[in-house]
């Protein structure tokens, strides 16, 4: 059984309820039906039957719970939750009542209220519009200040000597544009948890750079190497038992012969399977190179750091991407 099939099977066994916020999108409606038919999760779809039939005619909605914020008897209750969460920021009760009708906000409020176990949106909304409700009402997990993302990268069937696990975790490729050292440390610790809980691998975390153990430096200009060195120290302090090291160039992180040469004695050098990039430029480019040149499948972005599972889809996603994201979200749920 491949990793994705394994994730789906584990999700099915957990029987979690996930809200999909975009019943106006054909792909989402089709994914909701597929997830329900395969028993991967129980689905709450925000939308109405007429709309779903229009965008996805012939799709069987049996077993899916449809909720329309404009007519739901829960909307007033959720508006009160939103008001309590945002009144210190100046939100009025009238504003809360109006914003609670927004589908992405409604989904986040369902999650906050405990009426669903996880939230997935983003097929036809930007990342900002998808994650903002989460940041406003779901908020971050205890001890974590940084919401971040990672991609679970599944290798093609051909064996790769640099990735014997057949899976890797890349972070952060989608949310934090230029994270500081503390944010990078948070990203590293969160990504290790995702590697263990979702990807099913024992994490060996490499903090990436164009430098290995001080071999290069840009202190005069951008200070990215000192930033990764500081992030490495902070992450080690946060999780002293975690196999984590850096800063590493990518070859020193994955190739045993290079790792031994450039970082002798490191438990991570040459054997890394979780990769923390210095900024979103490097991360986004890196995972897309692995996809297009390396043939890897990218599951994600998987969001990390929220108090409850909340995930963002790419607007270029297909039905299978949505199914996979729902399965991952179900595994993130307590």
C-alpha positions as CSV (number, residue, x, y, z in Angstrom):
1,X,0.0,0.0,0.0
2,X,1.4,3.4,-1.0
3,X,1.6,6.3,1.5
4,X,-1.5,8.1,0.1
5,X,-3.6,4.9,0.3
6,X,-2.3,4.4,3.8
7,X,-3.3,7.9,4.8
8,X,-6.8,7.4,3.3
9,X,-7.2,4.1,5.2
10,X,-6.1,5.6,8.5
11,X,-8.5,8.5,7.9
12,X,-11.4,6.2,7.2
13,X,-10.8,4.3,10.5
14,X,-11.0,7.6,12.4
15,X,-14.4,8.6,11.1
16,X,-13.8,12.3,11.5
17,X,-16.1,15.0,10.2
18,X,-14.6,17.6,7.8
19,X,-16.2,20.8,6.5
20,X,-15.6,21.7,2.9
21,X,-16.5,25.4,2.5
22,X,-16.9,25.7,-1.3
23,X,-20.1,24.0,-2.5
24,X,-20.1,26.4,-5.4
25,X,-17.1,24.7,-6.9
26,X,-17.5,21.6,-9.1
27,X,-14.3,19.9,-8.0
28,X,-15.3,20.3,-4.3
29,X,-18.7,18.8,-4.8
30,X,-17.2,15.9,-6.7
31,X,-14.6,15.4,-4.1
32,X,-17.2,15.5,-1.3
33,X,-19.1,12.7,-3.1
34,X,-16.0,10.6,-3.6
35,X,-14.8,11.0,0.0
36,X,-18.3,10.0,1.3
37,X,-18.5,7.0,-1.1
38,X,-15.1,5.8,0.0
39,X,-15.8,6.4,3.7
40,X,-12.7,8.5,4.2
41,X,-14.5,11.1,6.3
42,X,-18.0,12.4,7.0
43,X,-18.5,15.6,5.0
44,X,-20.3,18.8,5.8
45,X,-20.5,20.8,2.5
46,X,-21.3,24.5,2.8
47,X,-23.7,25.2,0.0
48,X,-27.2,24.2,-1.1
49,X,-28.6,21.4,-3.2
50,X,-29.7,23.7,-6.1
51,X,-26.2,25.2,-6.4
52,X,-24.5,21.8,-6.2
53,X,-26.7,20.4,-8.9
54,X,-26.0,23.3,-11.2
55,X,-22.2,23.1,-10.9
56,X,-21.9,19.3,-10.7
57,X,-25.0,17.8,-12.3
58,X,-25.5,14.1,-11.6
59,X,-23.3,14.0,-8.5
60,X,-24.8,11.9,-5.8
61,X,-25.0,13.9,-2.6
62,X,-26.3,11.0,-0.4
63,X,-24.6,11.0,3.0
64,X,-23.3,14.6,2.7
65,X,-24.6,17.2,5.1
66,X,-25.4,20.4,3.2
67,X,-25.5,23.7,5.2
68,X,-26.2,27.2,3.8
69,X,-25.1,30.0,6.2
70,X,-27.9,32.2,4.8
71,X,-30.6,29.8,6.1
72,X,-28.9,27.8,8.9
73,X,-30.2,28.1,12.4
74,X,-26.6,27.9,13.6
75,X,-25.6,31.3,12.0
76,X,-26.7,33.4,14.9
77,X,-24.9,31.1,17.4
78,X,-21.7,31.3,15.3
79,X,-22.0,35.1,15.0
80,X,-21.8,35.3,18.8
81,X,-18.6,33.2,18.8
82,X,-17.1,35.5,16.2
83,X,-18.1,38.6,18.1
84,X,-16.5,37.3,21.3
85,X,-13.3,36.4,19.4
86,X,-13.1,39.8,17.7
87,X,-14.7,42.4,19.9
88,X,-11.3,43.4,21.3
89,X,-10.3,44.3,17.7
90,X,-13.3,46.5,17.4
91,X,-15.8,44.2,15.7
92,X,-19.4,45.1,16.4
93,X,-22.3,42.5,16.8
94,X,-23.7,43.7,13.5
95,X,-20.4,43.1,11.7
96,X,-20.1,39.7,13.3
97,X,-23.6,38.8,12.2
98,X,-22.8,39.7,8.6
99,X,-19.3,38.1,8.5
100,X,-20.6,34.8,10.0
101,X,-22.6,34.4,6.7
102,X,-19.3,34.2,4.7
103,X,-18.7,30.6,3.8
104,X,-15.0,30.4,4.8
105,X,-15.7,32.2,8.1
106,X,-18.8,30.0,8.7
107,X,-16.6,26.9,8.3
108,X,-14.0,28.2,10.7
109,X,-16.7,28.9,13.2
110,X,-18.0,25.4,12.9
111,X,-14.5,24.2,13.7
112,X,-14.1,26.6,16.6
113,X,-17.5,25.4,18.0
114,X,-16.5,21.8,17.8
115,X,-19.2,20.9,15.3
116,X,-16.6,19.5,12.9
117,X,-13.2,18.0,13.4
118,X,-11.4,19.8,10.5
119,X,-11.7,22.5,7.8
120,X,-10.7,22.5,4.2
121,X,-11.1,25.4,1.7
122,X,-9.2,27.3,-0.9
123,X,-10.3,25.7,-4.2
124,X,-11.7,29.0,-5.3
125,X,-10.4,31.4,-2.6
126,X,-7.0,32.8,-2.0
127,X,-4.8,31.5,0.7
128,X,-5.3,34.8,2.6
129,X,-9.1,34.5,2.5
130,X,-8.9,30.8,3.5
131,X,-6.5,31.2,6.4
132,X,-7.6,34.5,7.8
133,X,-10.8,33.1,9.5
134,X,-8.6,30.4,11.1
135,X,-6.2,33.0,12.4
136,X,-9.0,35.1,13.7
137,X,-11.2,32.5,15.5
138,X,-9.4,29.1,15.6
139,X,-6.0,30.6,16.5
140,X,-2.7,28.8,17.2
141,X,-2.0,25.7,19.2
142,X,-0.6,26.1,22.8
143,X,3.1,26.9,22.7
144,X,3.1,27.6,19.0
145,X,3.2,31.2,17.7
146,X,3.7,30.5,14.0
147,X,1.2,29.0,11.6
148,X,3.1,27.5,8.7
149,X,2.8,24.9,6.0
150,X,4.6,22.0,4.5
151,X,4.3,19.6,1.5
152,X,4.4,15.9,2.0
153,X,6.5,14.8,-1.0
154,X,5.9,11.3,-2.2
155,X,8.6,9.8,-4.4
156,X,8.0,8.1,-7.7
157,X,8.2,4.3,-7.7
158,X,11.8,4.2,-8.9
159,X,14.1,3.8,-5.9
160,X,16.1,6.9,-5.0
161,X,19.2,6.3,-2.9
162,X,18.9,9.8,-1.4
163,X,15.4,9.2,-0.3
164,X,15.1,5.6,0.9
165,X,11.9,6.4,2.9
166,X,10.2,7.3,-0.4
167,X,8.7,10.4,1.3
168,X,10.0,13.7,2.5
169,X,8.6,16.9,4.1
170,X,9.3,20.3,2.6
171,X,8.6,23.5,4.6
172,X,7.5,26.3,4.5
173,X,6.6,26.6,0.8
174,X,3.3,28.5,1.0
175,X,2.7,30.8,3.9
176,X,5.6,32.5,5.6
177,X,7.4,34.7,3.0
178,X,10.6,35.6,4.9
179,X,10.4,33.9,8.3
180,X,12.7,35.0,11.1
181,X,14.8,32.6,13.2
182,X,12.1,31.9,15.8
183,X,9.5,31.3,13.1
184,X,11.9,28.9,11.3
185,X,12.4,27.1,14.6
186,X,8.6,26.8,15.0
187,X,8.3,25.6,11.4
188,X,11.0,22.9,12.0
189,X,9.3,21.5,15.1
190,X,5.9,21.6,13.5
191,X,7.2,19.9,10.4
192,X,8.8,17.1,12.4
193,X,5.4,16.5,14.0
194,X,3.7,16.3,10.6
195,X,6.4,13.9,9.3
196,X,5.8,11.6,12.3
197,X,2.0,11.9,12.4
198,X,1.0,12.1,8.8
199,X,3.9,10.9,6.6
200,X,4.7,8.1,9.0
201,X,8.5,8.6,9.1
202,X,10.9,9.3,11.9
203,X,12.0,12.9,11.2
204,X,15.6,13.9,10.5
205,X,15.4,17.7,10.1
206,X,17.8,19.7,7.9
207,X,17.9,23.5,8.2
208,X,18.8,24.5,4.6
209,X,21.0,27.2,3.2
210,X,23.6,27.9,0.5
211,X,26.1,27.3,3.3
212,X,27.1,24.2,5.3
213,X,28.3,24.7,8.8
214,X,29.7,28.2,8.0
215,X,31.2,27.4,4.6
216,X,29.5,30.5,3.2
217,X,28.3,33.8,4.6
218,X,26.2,36.7,3.6
219,X,26.4,38.6,6.9
220,X,27.3,41.8,5.0
221,X,24.1,41.8,2.9
222,X,21.2,39.6,3.8
223,X,22.2,37.7,7.0
224,X,20.4,34.5,5.8
225,X,23.2,32.2,6.9
226,X,23.3,33.6,10.5
227,X,19.5,33.4,10.5
228,X,19.5,29.7,9.7
229,X,22.3,29.1,12.3
230,X,20.2,30.9,15.0
231,X,17.1,29.0,13.9
232,X,18.9,25.7,14.3
233,X,20.0,26.6,17.8
234,X,16.5,27.7,18.8
235,X,14.9,24.6,17.3
236,X,17.3,22.4,19.2
237,X,16.4,24.2,22.4
238,X,12.7,23.7,21.7
239,X,13.0,20.0,20.9
240,X,16.3,18.7,22.3
241,X,15.4,15.0,21.5
242,X,14.7,15.8,17.8
243,X,17.2,14.8,15.2
244,X,17.8,18.2,13.7
245,X,20.9,20.0,12.4
246,X,22.1,22.7,10.1
247,X,22.8,24.9,8.4
248,X,23.2,22.5,5.4
249,X,23.3,22.8,1.6
250,X,20.9,20.4,0.1
251,X,23.5,17.9,-1.0
252,X,25.1,17.8,2.5
253,X,21.6,17.1,3.9
254,X,20.8,14.1,1.6
255,X,24.0,12.6,0.2
256,X,25.9,10.6,2.8
257,X,29.3,11.1,1.1
258,X,28.8,14.9,1.1
259,X,27.3,15.0,4.6
260,X,30.2,13.1,6.0
261,X,32.7,15.3,4.3
262,X,31.1,18.7,5.2
263,X,29.5,17.9,8.6
264,X,31.4,14.9,10.1
265,X,29.6,13.5,13.2
266,X,26.2,14.9,12.4
267,X,23.3,12.5,12.8
268,X,21.3,14.3,10.2
269,X,23.8,15.2,7.5
270,X,23.4,12.9,4.5
271,X,20.2,11.3,5.9
272,X,17.6,14.2,6.2
273,X,14.0,13.6,5.3
274,X,12.5,16.9,6.6
275,X,13.7,20.1,4.9
276,X,13.2,23.6,6.3
277,X,13.9,26.2,3.6
278,X,15.2,29.7,4.6
279,X,12.3,31.5,2.9
280,X,9.3,31.0,0.6
281,X,11.3,31.6,-2.6
282,X,13.5,28.7,-1.9
283,X,10.7,26.4,-0.6
284,X,8.2,27.1,-3.4
285,X,10.8,26.7,-6.1
286,X,12.3,23.6,-4.4
287,X,9.1,21.6,-4.1
288,X,8.0,22.5,-7.7
289,X,11.4,21.3,-9.0
290,X,10.9,18.0,-7.1
291,X,7.4,17.7,-8.7
292,X,8.3,18.5,-12.3
293,X,11.9,17.2,-12.7
294,X,11.8,14.5,-10.0
295,X,8.3,13.2,-10.5
296,X,7.3,13.6,-6.9
297,X,3.7,13.9,-5.8
298,X,3.1,16.9,-3.5
299,X,0.4,16.6,-0.9
300,X,-0.5,20.0,0.5
301,X,0.1,22.6,1.5
302,X,-0.5,21.0,4.9
303,X,-1.1,23.7,7.5
304,X,0.6,23.4,10.8
305,X,0.3,25.3,14.1
306,X,-3.5,25.9,14.3
307,X,-5.3,24.8,17.5
308,X,-7.5,22.6,15.3
309,X,-6.9,21.2,11.8
310,X,-7.4,23.8,9.1
311,X,-6.0,23.3,5.6
312,X,-5.8,25.4,2.4
313,X,-6.2,24.0,-1.1
314,X,-4.4,25.3,-4.2
315,X,-6.7,27.0,-6.6
316,X,-5.3,24.7,-9.2
317,X,-6.2,21.6,-7.3
318,X,-8.1,18.6,-8.8
319,X,-10.5,16.2,-7.1
320,X,-7.8,13.9,-6.0
321,X,-5.9,16.7,-4.4
322,X,-9.0,17.6,-2.3
323,X,-9.6,14.0,-1.3
324,X,-5.9,13.7,-0.2
325,X,-6.2,17.0,1.8
326,X,-9.3,15.9,3.6
327,X,-7.6,12.6,4.5
328,X,-4.6,14.5,5.9
329,X,-6.9,16.8,7.8
330,X,-8.7,13.9,9.4
331,X,-5.4,12.5,10.6
332,X,-4.5,15.9,12.2
333,X,-7.7,15.9,14.3
334,X,-7.6,14.8,17.9
